[in-house]
């Protein structure tokens, strides 16, 4: 019974301490009192300048999918390689059905 109490207290202590470990990586740290947090500018490790972020945003906004993506739709996957013809897709599906990788019969 004593070992269970020790294990429970260790788990409870870890559950309380783990969220505060996330603060160590950022510029905001917990502070005592009413302030709640303190800001330490030396811990702010920004890799991009504001101008770079603005330029990246403007580039993304010019994409045709921006309107839907800005409202929560997934960003479309970039197309690679030449597009397949209908015959290519039909042959690929027939080969997959013969190999048994997709269920169904062949027409």
Buried (B, 14 or more C-beta within 10 A) or exposed (E): EEEEEEEEEEEEEEEEEEEEEEEEEEBEEEEEEEEEEEEEEEEEEEEEEEEEEEEEEEEEEEEEEBEEBEEEEEEEEEEEEEEEEEEEEEEEBEEEBEEEEEEEEEE
